[in-house]
């Protein structure tokens, strides 16, 4: 049976593999941000990353990884190991993999010497190794440092080595590598759109979308989750950008129709940003009263520039006495139901709105752990209340994971409850 043309185009995308070199990455001392940067850049020009490797500063390991990556993809991008020290072995590994020798490039050596003399510095003897390039390979200019990159072709594969320092890597990639890869990609256009969702899990999203998330489909739709935020990434591939954009926008509209109010925003929008926009547009104000979140909700709201248009007050009433003295929560109410309860959450929100004179108030009380739980009130139990002039809505939640995650999920859920209430207003 003949495949749909869109699927054939997607499978025809050029493929890439990324190798990150460095003992410091493997030990956790350095976070590898280079791989994510390169993956995003490559996909934007129609090259899909199909594998990645993180390896030690050892020649044989690098050579073996070059072989594995070359079997995965037509393009292999390597970062790290181009410095002047004894553990920087990428250029030597490239030469061994290519079956050639390192050759001194006098022009490169002169550039490196100028780099030092222009700064009134003496060039260390070890730095000279950076002027050696595998025979037959091309050196890539480094305008921010002394380590040139390397580009070589072998067996219909394109191999590129870039510095590990992120600023140097990005500059070299943008100026020397990206133009070459745009030709390498064969002129395919890729358009990426993101939708942000909150209020359900990945599995339910998958059920609601059905065949739209089928593998091999074009546009391809991926789903990722982080602390309750579901990100749907639409990747449309076509021969020209206009067509890819039309495909992506069509799917974006379809997703919104299927998911309804679960979608809160697009691109990199945060819940706090969307809620802030709605508050400002409706000329409404908000105050918060927090216990277990310790000011996290107020921070999220005030992280947004211009939050003073709608955010007026915030209380962190961590103790029972504070809930009573600052918010007017009756002491006997706390005694009867406990500080982590629906009645206390209600009273906190109502007290905050009354004292602040705002249109809305949010209260959060719960047990973030790891201590303080009982059989009836486990770690992760949180009550969230949103009070307005026409109602006070309170919900009970049990959030999983550790203390930080529970606090973040509670604050995000509170924002989402307000978002939905603003939508009705």
C-alpha angles and dihedrals in degrees: 000000000000115000121234111264093239092059092049090052092052093051090048091064116122113254130223137193124202126211119195113196126199142095088223090063094048092049092051094243091117126038112223104233092154095076094054091047092051093045092055094045093048094049090051089063097043102268116125121210107225101174143010134197132198113199144168128260094269126123096221092048091051093048091049091049091049088055093048094045091047090055089053101047149007092239125053119189119191126190126192137019098079097110126109100255128102093256093055100096107150096107091049091049091049090053092049092048091048091047093236142105133259112255129199112245105205092195090056091047090053091051091051091049090051089051089061100037092050087060094045091248133135112240110237113234091237090062089070089078089072089068091063116097129179110263111265094019127113124238118228117215119248109201094178102046145007102264112094119206125238130229123186138163122217131163093349090308126120114217121192129180119197132182118268094227102099097221092050092043094051094047092049093046094050096045106033109018109034096062090051093048093050088062091042091055091062098236098294115153124219124193121190125199128179131204122194120214136184135180105055142046134264094257093055091047089052091051092049092050097043113169092008088081095050114137115247091029121133114245091040115213120204127185127209130175132207124169093332096315112120114201118198112197117199114200114189121187125194142144092263135026096242092057093046090049092051090051093049094047092048091054092044090056091046092052092050091051092051098042100038115176092005086081109079102169151337139248111003097335116144127215090245091053093050093045091048091052091051092048092049093046092050092041091235129148133218138202127184136210114195136184116161094022092059097210097321093125092050090049093052091050095046094044085080115088111244094025090139087078090073111006113083113155142016131186128190101200099177097159129057090240090056091051089054100040099038103034103023095242105165112249091221089055090057091044092052101041105018127244091276100063143103096254092052092047089051092049092047093053094044092047092049093050093047094050095042096042091222133148092239138020130188125203127191126189126165151114113280093174157161085170132023099061130129133190090263094042111038129189108282095035108138134170117204123190129189114194127194136157093274104039148355112227118194127181134187121224138176109205121196133223130034135336097271092047093048092051093048093046090050093051093046092048090051090054091049092051089054091046091056092046091051089050090059094046 
